[in-house]
């Protein structure tokens, strides 16, 4: 994780958007526009990382909102691996800059110092005043115009740590199962039920679990690493949350990053909500296999369970391929079925289809339903291959990707699922153009 910090209006959000390669954070030439943290999955010179934009840090402000911003900045410093500290190259160092430097020295994290708004070399010369704060090296950049970002990318790639090994002494191919959900959905109870012991503290009050905890579950049919996480609340509820609880959300997101499959735990009595859909969306974006578990069904009648399942399918309609199971972590009902579905989804997540078999199947698809004509020209697909697994990713070579209508892309994905399964895992489709081949 890489956090961007600095006082208000130095261009943090502009730099965030530039590094993320898309306009995510709102940018305005007034201080205080960014209040919540923004996240983006980024890549630099062979390294994947999560970039975090924070609000402007101003310890001298009397605005109560600044207390929350300052707390989030300190949280980002605690949780991240590398810090990008941004200052304004067009101004002298201010008290907020000095306080930020003091926090960074106390955090003892790798720090990359950036003087933004250095649109020209002449403006960059003014930034030398910041060296009086004890900075070893200052990178002059212009996030607005892209100047100096190559040097910044080199520094960032050098500062990022190597990925650490597993927290347990286990084989690398052991499936990692992250149990994610809202507070009090029964995540820790499920872990205890699977392990056969009270490994995790369980309480009816939400927020009992704070840290993510890895546990090794060994069975006759294989082993799993269970990752118990803290409950993820809605952003509106998190605005008044404590720093510890907010950090637990960081760790829950990081658990998804290293998991093969995410079990979305839902309290069936409360029903599926918008927050559950957002949690499932986070897992899908990260390419994890997904299993939906409706917990506490021992308290429901058969009709109530059916209604809860129908509601879950309605709200989570964007992942119709995710299996849905009903369980009771308290009584153990459905737990063995859940583990069987986890094993099946992990196998599908890791499955590879030979290129020859895939192309024989695709010839049948093209013969039955060829791509429709777009813009007066026919779309042609030459061949398809599975480039990788975890998640299954397919590359289709065609004359022009823009001629492949999105409805036909969806049709191709559905045909692959119908023939080869891949139940429980997302599928990635990449259409690669070969214009020269047609000519």
C-alpha positions in Angstrom: 0.0 0.0 0.0 1.2 3.5 -0.9 -0.2 6.6 0.8 -0.1 10.1 -0.6 0.0 12.7 2.2 0.6 16.4 2.5 -1.1 19.7 3.5 -4.2 20.9 1.6 -4.1 22.1 -2.0 -0.6 20.8 -2.9 -2.0 18.6 -5.7 -2.3 15.2 -4.0 -5.4 14.2 -5.8 -4.0 15.3 -9.2 -1.0 13.1 -8.6 -3.3 10.3 -7.4 -5.3 10.5 -10.6 -2.1 10.6 -12.7 -0.5 7.5 -11.0 -3.8 5.6 -11.1 -4.2 6.4 -14.8 -7.9 7.5 -14.4 -9.9 10.4 -12.9 -11.0 9.0 -9.5 -10.5 11.8 -7.0 -12.2 15.2 -7.5 -9.7 17.9 -8.2 -10.4 21.5 -7.5 -8.1 24.5 -6.8 -9.4 25.0 -3.3 -8.3 23.3 -0.1 -10.4 20.6 1.6 -12.0 19.0 -1.4 -10.7 15.5 -0.5 -12.1 14.3 2.8 -12.4 10.5 2.5 -9.6 8.2 1.4 -9.7 7.0 -2.2 -8.2 3.7 -3.3 -6.8 2.5 -6.7 -5.1 -0.6 -7.9 -2.0 0.5 -9.6 1.1 -0.9 -11.4 4.6 0.4 -11.7 7.6 -1.3 -13.4 6.5 -4.8 -12.6 5.0 -4.0 -9.1 1.4 -4.1 -8.2 0.3 -1.9 -5.3 -2.8 -0.1 -3.8 -2.6 3.7 -4.0 -4.4 5.7 -1.3 -5.3 9.4 -1.6 -5.8 11.2 1.8 -7.2 14.6 2.7 -5.0 17.6 3.3 -3.3 17.5 6.7 -3.6 20.9 8.5 -3.0 20.6 12.3 -3.6 24.4 12.9 -7.1 24.4 11.5 -10.1 24.8 13.8 -12.4 23.0 11.5 -13.8 19.8 13.2 -13.6 18.0 9.9 -9.9 18.4 10.0 -9.8 16.1 13.1 -11.2 13.3 11.1 -8.9 14.0 8.1 -5.9 14.0 10.5 -6.9 10.7 12.0 -7.2 9.2 8.5 -3.8 10.5 7.5 -2.2 9.0 10.6 -4.0 5.7 9.9 -2.6 5.7 6.3 0.9 6.2 7.7 0.4 3.2 10.1 -0.9 0.8 7.5 1.0 1.7 4.3 4.3 0.3 3.1 5.5 3.5 1.3 4.6 7.1 1.7 4.6 9.8 -1.0 4.8 13.2 0.7 3.7 16.0 -1.5 4.7 19.7 -1.1 4.1 22.8 -3.2 7.1 23.8 -5.2 5.8 27.3 -5.7 5.6 28.2 -2.0 7.9 28.3 1.0 7.6 25.5 3.7 4.6 26.1 5.9 3.9 24.9 9.5 1.7 22.1 8.2 4.7 20.9 6.1 6.9 20.8 9.1 4.3 18.9 11.1 3.9 16.4 8.3 7.7 15.8 8.2 7.6 15.2 12.0 4.9 12.6 11.6 6.8 10.9 8.8 10.0 10.6 10.8 8.0 9.1 13.7 6.3 6.6 11.3 9.7 5.2 10.2 8.4 4.2 6.8 10.1 4.7 3.3 9.2 8.2 2.2 9.4 9.7 -1.3 9.3 13.5 -1.2 7.7 15.2 -4.2 7.6 18.9 -5.0 4.5 19.3 -7.1 3.5 22.1 -9.4 7.1 22.3 -10.8 5.8 22.9 -14.3 9.2 24.3 -15.4 12.8 23.7 -14.3 12.9 27.3 -13.1 9.9 26.8 -10.7 11.6 23.6 -9.4 14.6 25.7 -8.2 12.3 27.3 -5.6 11.7 23.9 -4.0 15.2 23.8 -2.6 13.9 25.6 0.5 12.3 22.3 1.6 15.7 20.7 2.1 16.0 22.7 5.4 13.4 20.3 6.8 15.9 17.4 6.6 14.9 15.9 3.2 17.5 13.7 1.5 16.1 14.0 -2.0 13.2 15.9 -3.5 11.6 14.9 -6.8 10.3 17.9 -8.8 7.2 16.9 -10.7 4.1 18.4 -12.4 1.2 16.1 -11.8 -0.9 18.3 -14.1 1.4 18.1 -17.1 3.2 14.7 -16.3 6.6 16.2 -15.9 9.1 14.2 -13.8 6.8 11.2 -13.3 9.3 8.8 -14.9 11.8 9.5 -12.2 9.1 9.2 -9.6 8.1 5.8 -10.9 11.7 4.6 -10.6 11.9 5.8 -7.0 8.5 4.2 -6.2 9.4 0.8 -7.7 12.7 0.8 -5.8 11.0 1.7 -2.5 8.2 -1.0 -2.7 9.0 -4.0 -0.6 9.1 -7.5 -2.0 6.0 -9.5 -1.4 6.2 -11.4 1.9 5.7 -15.1 2.2 2.6 -16.7 3.9 2.1 -16.2 7.6 1.9 -19.9 8.1 4.4 -22.6 7.1 2.3 -24.1 4.4 2.5 -25.1 0.7 2.2 -22.2 -1.7 -0.7 -23.9 -3.5 -2.9 -24.3 -0.3 -6.1 -22.4 -1.0 -6.6 -19.2 1.0 -10.2 -18.5 2.0 -11.0 -15.0 3.1 -14.2 -14.7 5.1 -15.6 -11.2 4.5 -18.8 -9.5 5.5 -20.6 -6.9 7.5 -20.1 -6.8 11.3 -21.9 -9.5 13.3 -22.6 -11.7 10.3 -21.0 -14.8 12.0 -17.6 -14.8 10.4 -15.6 -15.8 13.5 -18.3 -18.3 14.6 -17.9 -20.0 11.2 -14.1 -20.2 11.6 -14.5 -21.7 15.1 -17.0 -24.2 13.8 -14.6 -25.3 10.9 -11.6 -25.5 13.2 -13.6 -27.3 16.0 -12.3 -25.0 18.7 -12.9 -21.5 20.0 -9.9 -19.9 18.1 -11.7 -16.6 17.6 -13.4 -14.4 20.1 -17.1 -14.3 19.4 -19.6 -11.7 20.8 -23.1 -10.6 19.8 -21.8 -7.0 19.6 -20.3 -5.9 16.2 -16.7 -5.0 15.9 -15.3 -7.9 18.1 -12.7 -8.9 15.4 -10.2 -6.2 14.6 -7.1 -7.9 13.0 -7.2 -10.4 10.2 -6.2 -13.8 11.6 -4.9 -16.8 9.5 -5.7 -20.3 10.6 -4.7 -23.6 9.0 -7.6 -26.1 8.5 -6.5 -29.6 7.6 -9.0 -32.2 6.4 -8.8 -35.6 4.7 -9.8 -34.0 1.4 -7.2 -31.2 1.6 -6.1 -28.1 3.6 -7.2 -24.5 3.6 -6.0 -21.3 5.1 -8.9 -19.5 6.7 -8.6 -15.7 6.9 -11.0 -14.2 9.5 -11.5 -10.5 9.0 -13.2 -7.6 10.7 -16.7 -6.5 9.6 -16.8 -3.9 6.8 -19.4 -1.2 7.5 -20.8 1.4 5.2 -18.7 4.5 4.5 -21.3 6.7 6.2 -20.9 4.6 9.4 -17.1 4.7 9.1 -16.9 8.5 9.2 -17.5 8.3 13.0 -15.5 5.1 13.5 -12.5 4.8 15.7 -9.0 4.6 14.1 -8.7 1.0 15.1 -11.9 0.0 13.4 -11.0 2.0 10.3 -7.7 0.1 10.2 -9.6 -3.2 10.3 -11.2 -2.3 7.0 -7.7 -1.8 5.5 -6.8 -5.2 6.6 -10.0 -6.8 5.3 -9.3 -5.4 1.9 -5.7 -6.7 2.0 -7.0 -10.1 2.9 -8.8 -10.2 -0.4 -5.6 -9.3 -2.2 -4.0 -12.5 -1.0 -7.0 -14.8 -1.1 -8.0 -17.4 -3.7 -11.7 -17.3 -2.7 -13.8 -14.9 -0.7 -16.7 -16.2 1.3 -19.2 -13.3 1.6 -20.9 -13.9 4.9 -24.5 -12.5 5.2 -26.8 -12.5 8.1 -29.9 -14.1 6.5 -32.2 -12.6 9.1 -31.1 -9.1 8.2 -31.1 -9.8 4.5 -28.7 -8.9 1.7 -28.0 -5.2 1.5 -26.1 -2.7 -0.7 -23.0 -3.1 1.5 -22.9 -6.8 0.8 -23.0 -6.1 -2.9 -20.1 -3.6 -2.5 -18.0 -6.2 -0.6 -18.7 -8.8 -3.4 -17.8 -6.2 -6.0 -14.4 -5.6 -4.2 -13.7 -9.3 -4.4 -14.7 -9.6 -8.1 -12.6 -6.6 -9.0 -9.6 -8.4 -7.5 -10.2 -11.5 -9.4 -11.1 -13.7 -6.4 -13.5 -16.7 -6.6 -16.6 -15.9 -4.7 -19.0 -17.9 -2.5 -22.1 -16.4 -0.9 -23.0 -17.8 2.5 -26.3 -17.0 4.1 -25.7 -17.6 7.9 -28.1 -18.0 10.8 -30.6 -19.9 8.8 -31.4 -22.1 11.8 -33.6 -19.2 13.0 -35.7 -19.2 9.8 -38.5 -21.3 8.4 -38.2 -22.9 4.9 -40.2 -20.1 3.3 -38.1 -17.4 4.9 -34.9 -19.1 3.7 -36.3 -19.2 0.2 -37.2 -15.5 0.3 -33.7 -14.7 1.6 -32.1 -16.7 -1.2 -34.3 -15.0 -3.8 -33.4 -11.6 -2.4 -29.7 -12.5 -2.4 -29.8 -13.4 -6.1 -31.7 -10.2 -6.9 -29.2 -7.9 -5.2 -26.1 -9.9 -6.3 -27.3 -10.3 -9.9 -24.0 -9.1 -11.2 -22.3 -12.3 -10.1 -24.8 -15.0 -11.1 -22.0 -17.5 -11.3 -21.2 -17.3 -7.5 -22.6 -20.4 -5.7 -25.0 -19.6 -2.8 -25.2 -21.9 0.3 -27.3 -21.6 3.5 -25.4 -22.4 6.7 -25.6 -22.1 10.5 -22.3 -21.5 12.1 -23.9 -22.1 15.5 -25.3 -25.5 14.8 -23.0 -26.6 12.0 -25.7 -27.1 9.5 -24.5 -26.7 5.9 -20.8 -26.3 6.9 -19.6 -29.4 5.0 -21.5 -28.3 1.9 -19.9 -24.9 2.2 -16.4 -26.4 2.3 -17.3 -28.6 -0.7 -18.4 -25.6 -2.7 -15.2 -23.8 -1.7 -13.1 -26.7 -3.0 -15.1 -26.7 -6.3 -14.8 -22.9 -6.8 -11.0 -23.0 -6.1 -10.6 -25.8 -8.7 -12.5 -23.8 -11.2 -10.5 -20.7 -10.3 -7.3 -22.5 -11.2 -8.6 -24.5 -14.2 -6.9 -24.2 -17.6 -8.5 -25.2 -20.9 -6.0 -26.4 -23.6 -5.8 -24.1 -26.6 -6.7 -26.8 -29.1 -9.8 -27.7 -27.2 -10.8 -24.1 -26.8 -10.5 -23.3 -30.5 -12.5 -26.4 -31.5 -15.2 -25.2 -29.2 -15.0 -21.7 -30.6 -15.3 -22.9 -34.2 -18.7 -24.2 -33.2 -19.6 -20.9 -31.6 -18.7 -18.9 -34.7 -20.5 -21.4 -37.0 -23.7 -21.1 -34.9 -23.6 -17.4 -34.0 -20.9 -15.3 -35.8 -20.2 -11.7 -34.6 -22.7 -9.2 -36.0 -21.6 -6.6 -38.5 -20.7 -3.2 -36.9 -20.1 0.1 -38.7 -20.7 -1.6 -42.1 -17.7 -4.0 -41.7 -17.6 -7.6 -40.5 -15.9 -8.5 -37.2 -13.6 -11.5 -37.4 -12.2 -13.6 -34.5 -9.2 -15.7 -35.5 -8.4 -17.7 -32.4 -8.7 -17.8 -28.6 -6.4 -19.0 -25.9 -6.4 -19.0 -22.1 -3.5 -16.8 -21.1 -3.7 -17.4 -17.3 -5.7 -18.7 -14.4 -6.6 -17.2 -11.0 -8.8 -15.8 -12.5 -9.3 -17.6 -15.8 -8.2 -15.0 -18.5 -8.8 -15.5 -22.2 -7.3 -13.6 -25.1 -9.2 -13.4 -28.4 -7.4 -12.4 -31.5 -9.6 -10.4 -33.8 -9.4 -7.9 -36.7 -10.7 -4.9 -34.6 -11.9 -5.1 -30.9 -14.1 -2.1 -31.4 -16.2 -4.1 -33.9 -17.1 -6.7 -31.3 -20.3 -5.5 -29.7 -20.5 -5.7 -25.9 -23.6 -8.0 -26.3 -21.6 -10.5 -28.3 -18.8 -10.3 -25.8 -21.3 -11.2 -23.1 -22.6 -14.0 -25.3 -19.1 -15.4 -25.7 -18.5 -15.4 -22.0 -21.8 -17.2 -21.3 -20.9 -19.8 -23.9 -17.5 -20.5 -22.3 -19.2 -20.9 -18.9 -21.9 -23.2 -20.4 -19.2 -25.5 -22.0 -16.4 -25.4 -19.5 -18.1 -24.4 -16.2 -15.9 -21.9 -14.3 -18.7 -21.8 -11.6 -17.6 -19.6 -8.7 -14.9 -17.6 -10.4 -14.9 -14.5 -12.5 -13.7 -14.7 -16.1 -11.6 -12.0 -17.8 -11.9 -11.6 -21.6 -9.3 -9.6 -23.5 -9.9 -8.8 -27.2 -6.6 -8.1 -29.1 -6.7 -6.4 -32.4 -4.8 -7.6 -35.5 -5.7 -5.1 -38.2 -2.7 -5.8 -40.3 -3.7 -9.5 -40.7 -7.0 -8.6 -42.5 -5.2 -6.3 -45.0 
